[in-house]
């Protein structure tokens, strides 16, 4: 059936639909998924009417709310809601946002799940968080090449988006990239100007894109982000893939959280979610995945998250996984474990730990993760600059201090400063990585100048890059 526009209703054999259920109307695919339902009262625009419709029943006796609940897919099954991005955003504004204040009073996920308000909007939350967005701003067809440049970059929410756009246009290395694996991209967050970060990057750089949200934030963020003016429009935060070549298919890979996201000051709905996509270069099909592993988690949990990613990509395709893996070497699931881990490393010798562990996490503390990657046929040794930093901790940085201070007690900071006294209060870490299966890579790079030596860093991470080599039999050099 053709779309029913907002404010219109069908009569006779067709059923009426509440326009607030699906802002902008309902299509045949949406009707197939949501089920045919009739508004019990007059089709209107009041919130009470929407609640009535949501909990009403269809003419054939099926429970409409039950049909919505059927859309709560198990982990890593994509929700095919049939809704446009604008319709989903309208649902967030009209159906979810009015309840965020009440949900923010929940002190744990257990409290959240017991909330009648949350249970009433959970199906809508699932649609918002489990539906990937795929689009294109490409203006031309890119040619086949003998090598393709892949870049992975944690853009730190896109707070410095204008500078990042200009850098991707002008930097001699980055302007030649063919695929970007982006982590920490906001959509409608006050801290990043309520912009759609990955989508704006794609528009300005004329690229294809895919985005999947991980979280719907109930607050403006963490640390210094609470001081940002304004309020969140949508409150979405997730990961993205940009490509100069068409994205044939994209799917989310939902990962278990490393900590309760409803405990603490920054409360969020959702789970960490990797984004995978099939990109068919003209002479070499590949699967890529943008992956952000949990920072506040155990080493084993990060291992399990990466295993989940690998389990959900095609074993018969060339695969490139890249992103922020948070291989800090720490069990950061609780402040106590981090503090005890810090003292262990002090006793091991700070110089030793920086040189042999923070920059080489596969040597001991994250060894299980990297061994699992290799056991599944992935190579990380030849597509990364081993032993070279991609981020750092600066004890004198007020932003870092305030962010870390939300879960590490204040008395710990003098000890951190003391431990780093021979390093100027600075500690390099390596937490951004590539892993490749079934393909050859060359010339891994880390670009430090976007973060170091700048009065305003473009991100708290360095972008990393590598060239994917097309074999001769596939049309390579």
C-alpha positions in Angstrom: 0.0 0.0 0.0 1.2 3.5 -0.6 2.5 5.6 2.3 -0.2 7.1 4.6 0.8 10.7 5.2 0.7 12.2 8.7 -2.9 13.4 9.5 -4.6 11.2 7.0 -6.6 8.0 7.7 -7.9 5.2 5.6 -11.4 3.8 5.9 -13.2 0.7 4.7 -11.0 -2.5 4.4 -7.8 -0.6 5.3 -7.1 0.4 8.9 -6.3 3.7 10.5 -2.8 4.4 11.7 -1.7 6.8 14.4 0.6 9.4 12.7 2.7 9.7 15.9 3.7 6.0 15.7 5.5 6.7 12.5 6.1 10.4 11.8 5.8 11.0 8.1 3.5 8.2 7.4 3.7 4.4 7.1 4.8 2.4 4.1 3.9 -1.2 3.1 7.2 -2.5 4.6 6.5 -0.7 7.8 3.0 -2.1 7.9 4.5 -5.6 7.3 6.8 -5.2 10.3 4.6 -3.3 12.7 1.4 -5.0 11.9 -2.0 -3.5 10.9 -3.5 -1.7 13.8 -6.4 0.7 14.4 -6.3 3.7 16.7 -9.0 3.1 19.3 -9.9 6.7 19.5 -9.8 9.3 16.8 -6.4 9.5 15.0 -4.8 12.5 16.6 -1.6 14.1 17.7 -1.8 14.1 21.5 0.7 12.1 23.5 -2.2 10.4 25.3 -3.6 9.3 21.9 -0.2 7.9 21.0 0.1 6.0 24.2 -3.4 4.7 23.6 -2.6 3.6 20.1 0.7 2.0 21.2 -1.0 -0.1 23.7 -4.1 -0.8 21.6 -5.0 -3.8 19.5 -5.4 -4.4 15.8 -8.7 -5.4 14.2 -7.7 -9.0 13.9 -7.1 -9.3 17.6 -3.3 -9.2 17.7 -1.7 -7.1 20.4 0.1 -4.2 18.7 2.5 -3.7 21.6 3.4 -7.3 21.3 4.1 -6.9 17.6 6.4 -4.1 18.5 8.1 -6.2 21.1 8.7 -8.8 18.5 11.1 -6.4 16.9 13.5 -6.6 19.9 15.9 -8.6 18.0 18.5 -10.9 19.7 22.1 -9.7 19.7 23.5 -9.1 16.2 20.3 -9.5 14.2 19.6 -6.3 12.3 16.3 -4.6 12.8 14.7 -4.0 9.4 12.2 -1.3 10.6 11.6 0.1 7.1 11.8 3.6 8.6 13.8 6.4 7.2 16.5 8.1 9.2 14.3 11.2 9.6 11.4 9.1 10.9 13.6 7.4 13.4 15.0 10.8 14.6 11.4 12.1 14.9 10.5 9.0 17.0 13.5 9.8 19.3 12.3 13.4 19.7 8.6 12.7 20.2 8.6 9.3 21.9 11.9 9.0 23.8 13.2 12.4 24.7 10.2 13.4 26.9 11.0 10.5 29.2 14.8 10.9 29.5 14.6 13.0 32.7 12.6 10.2 34.5 14.9 7.5 33.1 18.0 9.4 34.3 16.8 8.8 37.9 17.4 5.1 37.5 20.6 4.1 39.3 21.3 0.9 37.5 20.3 -1.2 34.5 18.2 -3.3 36.8 16.3 -0.2 37.9 15.9 0.8 34.3 14.4 -2.6 33.3 11.9 -2.4 36.1 10.7 1.0 35.0 7.3 1.0 33.4 8.2 4.1 31.5 11.3 2.4 30.0 9.3 -0.8 29.1 6.8 1.4 27.3 9.4 3.0 25.0 12.0 0.1 24.8 10.8 -1.1 21.4 11.3 2.4 20.0 14.7 2.6 21.7 15.6 -0.8 20.0 14.6 0.6 16.6 16.7 3.7 17.2 19.8 1.8 18.3 19.7 -1.2 16.1 19.0 0.4 12.7 22.2 1.3 10.7 22.1 4.4 8.5 23.5 4.0 5.0 23.8 6.9 2.5 26.0 8.6 -0.1 27.3 12.0 -1.0 29.6 10.7 -3.7 29.6 12.7 -6.9 31.7 10.4 -9.0 32.8 6.9 -9.6 36.2 6.1 -8.2 38.6 4.0 -10.4 40.2 0.6 -9.7 43.6 0.9 -8.0 46.5 -1.4 -7.2 46.3 -0.4 -3.5 43.7 1.2 -1.3 44.4 3.3 1.7 42.5 2.5 4.9 42.5 5.0 7.8 41.1 4.3 11.4 40.5 7.3 13.6 38.8 7.9 16.9 37.4 11.4 16.3 36.6 12.1 19.9 32.9 12.7 19.3 33.6 15.1 16.5 34.1 18.0 18.9 36.7 19.5 16.5 34.8 18.5 13.4 35.6 21.7 11.4 39.3 21.1 11.8 39.0 17.4 11.0 37.1 18.1 7.8 39.8 20.6 6.7 42.6 18.1 7.6 41.0 15.3 5.6 40.8 17.7 2.6 44.4 19.0 2.9 46.7 16.5 4.7 49.0 14.9 2.1 48.4 11.4 3.5 44.8 11.6 4.7 43.3 13.2 1.6 44.3 10.1 -0.3 42.4 7.7 2.0 39.8 5.4 0.3 38.1 4.1 3.5 37.7 5.6 6.9 36.9 3.5 10.0 35.6 6.1 12.5 34.9 5.6 16.2 33.2 8.0 18.6 31.0 9.8 16.2 28.0 11.9 17.6 24.6 12.6 16.2 22.7 15.3 17.9 25.0 15.7 21.0 25.4 19.2 22.5 29.2 18.6 23.0 29.7 18.4 19.2 27.3 21.1 18.3 24.3 18.8 17.7 25.7 17.8 14.4 25.7 14.4 12.6 29.5 14.0 12.6 30.1 11.1 10.3 27.3 12.3 7.9 28.8 15.8 7.7 32.3 14.3 7.0 30.8 12.2 4.2 29.0 15.2 2.8 32.0 17.5 2.8 34.3 14.8 1.4 31.8 13.5 -1.1 31.9 9.9 0.2 29.5 7.0 0.8 28.9 6.4 4.5 27.3 4.0 7.1 26.6 4.8 10.7 25.3 2.8 13.6 24.5 4.2 17.1 25.8 2.5 20.2 24.2 4.6 22.8 21.4 7.0 23.4 22.7 9.4 26.0 20.6 10.6 28.9 23.3 13.2 29.8 25.5 15.6 27.8 28.5 13.3 28.3 31.3 12.9 30.9 33.9 15.2 32.5 34.2 18.6 30.8 31.3 17.7 28.5 28.8 18.5 31.3 29.9 22.2 31.1 29.0 22.5 27.4 26.0 24.8 26.7 22.8 23.7 25.2 21.0 20.4 25.3 21.2 17.2 23.3 18.9 17.1 20.3 19.0 13.3 19.7 21.8 12.1 22.0 23.2 9.4 19.7 26.8 8.2 19.8 28.3 5.5 17.6 30.7 4.3 15.0 30.9 4.9 11.2 32.5 3.9 7.9 33.2 6.3 5.1 34.2 5.1 1.6 35.0 6.5 -1.8 33.5 3.2 -3.2 29.9 2.0 -2.8 29.0 0.3 0.5 27.1 -2.8 -0.7 25.9 -3.9 2.8 26.4 -2.7 6.4 25.4 -4.3 9.6 25.9 -3.7 13.4 27.7 -6.1 15.7 26.3 -5.5 19.2 28.8 -6.2 22.0 28.2 -6.8 25.6 28.9 -3.8 27.8 31.9 -3.9 30.1 30.1 -2.0 32.9 26.6 -1.0 33.8 26.0 2.1 31.6 23.3 3.3 34.0 25.6 3.6 37.0 27.6 6.8 37.4 27.1 10.3 36.2 27.0 9.5 32.4 23.9 7.4 31.9 23.3 5.7 28.5 20.9 3.4 26.9 22.4 0.7 24.6 25.6 -1.3 24.1 28.9 -0.8 22.4 28.4 -1.7 18.8 30.9 -2.3 16.0 30.0 -1.6 12.4 30.9 -3.9 9.5 30.4 -3.3 5.8 31.0 -5.0 2.5 32.8 -2.7 0.1 33.4 -3.9 -3.4 36.4 -2.2 -4.8 36.3 -2.6 -8.6 39.0 -5.3 -8.5 38.9 -6.5 -4.9 35.9 -7.1 -2.6 36.6 -6.6 1.1 34.8 -6.5 4.4 35.8 -3.7 6.8 34.8 -3.2 10.4 35.0 -0.1 12.6 35.5 -1.4 16.2 35.6 0.4 19.5 36.2 -1.9 22.4 35.1 -0.9 25.9 37.6 1.2 27.9 35.9 0.4 31.3 36.3 -3.4 31.0 38.6 -6.3 31.8 41.2 -7.5 29.4 39.1 -10.7 29.1 36.0 -8.7 28.2 37.9 -6.9 25.4 39.0 -10.3 24.1 35.4 -11.5 24.1 34.2 -8.3 22.4 36.8 -8.8 19.6 35.8 -12.5 19.3 32.2 -11.4 18.8 33.3 -9.1 16.0 35.3 -11.8 14.2 32.4 -14.3 14.6 30.1 -11.9 12.7 32.2 -11.2 9.6 32.3 -13.6 6.6 35.2 -16.1 6.9 35.5 -16.3 3.1 36.1 -12.6 2.5 39.1 -10.4 2.8 38.6 -8.6 6.1 40.1 -5.4 7.7 39.3 -4.6 11.3 40.4 -1.2 12.6 39.7 1.2 15.4 40.2 2.0 19.0 40.6 -1.3 20.9 41.4 0.3 24.3 44.3 -2.0 24.9 45.4 0.0 28.0 46.7 -3.2 29.7 44.3 -2.5 32.6 41.3 -4.1 34.1 39.3 -0.9 34.2 35.9 -2.5 35.0 36.2 -0.9 38.5 38.3 1.8 40.0 39.6 -0.6 42.6 41.0 -2.9 40.0 42.6 0.0 38.1 44.3 1.3 41.2 45.6 -2.1 42.1 46.8 -2.5 38.5 48.5 0.8 38.7 50.5 -0.2 41.8 51.5 -3.5 40.2 52.9 -1.6 37.3 54.8 0.8 39.6 56.4 -2.2 41.3 57.3 -3.6 37.8 59.1 -0.3 37.1 57.4 2.5 35.2 60.1 2.7 32.5 59.8 -1.0 32.0 56.0 -0.9 31.7 55.9 2.0 29.3 58.6 0.5 27.1 57.5 -3.1 27.1 53.7 -3.1 27.9 51.9 0.2 27.3 53.4 0.3 23.8 53.4 -3.5 23.4 50.2 -4.6 25.1 50.4 -8.0 23.4 53.5 -9.0 25.5 51.5 -9.7 28.6 48.4 -7.9 29.7 46.4 -8.1 26.5 48.2 -11.2 25.2 45.0 -13.3 25.1 43.3 -10.9 22.7 46.1 -10.7 20.2 46.7 -14.5 20.3 43.0 -15.0 19.6 43.2 -12.7 16.6 46.1 -14.6 15.2 44.4 -17.9 15.8 41.5 -16.8 13.7 43.8 -16.0 10.8 44.3 -12.3 11.3 47.6 -10.5 11.1 48.2 -7.4 13.2 52.0 -7.4 13.2 52.5 -6.2 9.6 49.7 -3.6 9.5 50.6 -1.6 12.5 53.7 0.4 13.7 54.5 -1.8 16.7 55.8 0.0 19.8 54.6 3.5 18.7 52.0 5.5 20.6 48.6 6.4 19.3 47.4 8.3 22.4 48.8 9.4 25.7 47.9 10.3 29.3 49.1 13.8 30.4 48.8 14.3 34.2 48.8 18.1 33.7 45.9 18.1 31.2 42.8 19.5 33.0 40.5 17.8 30.6 42.0 14.4 31.2 42.1 14.9 34.9 38.4 15.8 35.1 37.3 13.0 32.9 39.4 10.4 34.8 38.4 11.9 38.1 34.8 10.8 37.6 35.7 7.3 38.5 39.3 7.4 40.0 39.5 8.9 43.5 41.3 12.3 43.8 43.9 10.9 46.2 45.3 8.8 43.3 46.5 11.7 41.2 49.5 12.7 43.3 50.7 9.1 43.0 50.2 9.1 39.2 52.2 12.3 39.0 55.0 10.8 41.2 55.1 7.6 39.1 55.5 9.7 35.9 58.0 12.2 37.4 60.8 11.0 35.1 58.6 11.3 32.0 57.3 14.8 32.5 53.9 13.6 33.7 53.4 12.1 30.2 52.6 8.4 29.5 52.3 7.1 25.9 49.9 4.3 25.1 49.1 2.2 22.1 45.4 1.5 21.8 44.5 2.0 18.1 45.0 -1.0 15.8 44.4 -2.8 12.5 44.0 -6.5 11.9 43.8 -8.1 8.4 42.8 -11.5 7.2 43.2 -12.9 3.7 44.9 -9.7 2.4 48.3 -8.1 2.3 49.1 -4.6 3.7 52.0 -2.3 3.5 53.3 1.0 4.9 51.5 1.4 8.3 51.5 5.0 9.5 50.6 6.9 12.7 49.9 10.6 12.3 50.9 12.4 15.5 50.7 16.0 14.4 46.9 16.3 14.6 47.2 15.7 18.4 50.7 16.6 19.5 52.2 20.1 19.4 48.8 21.8 18.9 47.1 24.3 21.2 43.8 22.5 20.4 44.3 18.9 19.4 41.8 17.6 16.8 41.3 14.4 18.9 42.8 12.6 21.9 43.8 9.8 19.4 46.1 9.8 16.4 44.7 8.5 13.1 46.4 5.3 11.9 46.6 4.2 8.3 47.7 1.3 6.1 47.7 0.4 2.4 45.8 -2.6 1.2 47.7 -4.3 -1.6 45.7 -5.8 -4.5 47.4 -9.0 -5.8 48.4 -9.1 -9.5 45.9 -11.8 -10.4 43.1 -9.4 -9.2 44.4 -6.5 -11.2 47.0 -5.1 -8.9 50.4 -3.9 -9.9 
